[in-house]
Amino acid sequence: MNPDLLDIEVRLLIVKYGRDRVLDALNRFEQSSLAEVESELRDREKKKRNGTSSKRAASASVPDLVAKLKLQDEARSSLVHQLAQMYETGRFLTSGSDIERFLAAAGVHQSKTSRKAALPLVIKVLASRQETELRTLLEAASQGSDKSDYFLLAHQIIGKQVK
């Protein structure tokens, strides 16, 4: 490896992690044998390949979340799935305040969170509703504009008529 390139990479590490953390890491590796370092690298690669990394697990998808509820009624399950898909794409409960009101009406008081973080709660509340209520929600969401709020706002700002 080119010594200049090594210097650049070390400087980048110092910028990214700070001088003390880089020196601590170098100190730990200096005290470890080469075999220990290689073994640790192999273990990390195995974990990465097996999907058991220490990073937070990816959030569950709509079908997974609906399947976990184990709804007996296939029609309700389908309606919950459709509404959850619409929620995920921003066509159902389009704003944060809509989400909060929907959850609050069901007795779930959630502080400001992202759409993605609220998805499991929304699905749980939907699953607790009767089929007729779900159909009404689906019809109302389907009748809404197929254009996003951002699309409508952008066209309003530039003065174009939305067709």
PyMOL commands that set and color helices and strands:
alter all, ss='L'
color gray80, all
select helices_A, chain A and resi 3-17+19-31+34-50+62-69+74-88+96-105+115-127+131-143+149-158
alter helices_A, ss='H'
color red, helices_A
deselect
rebuild
show_as cartoon
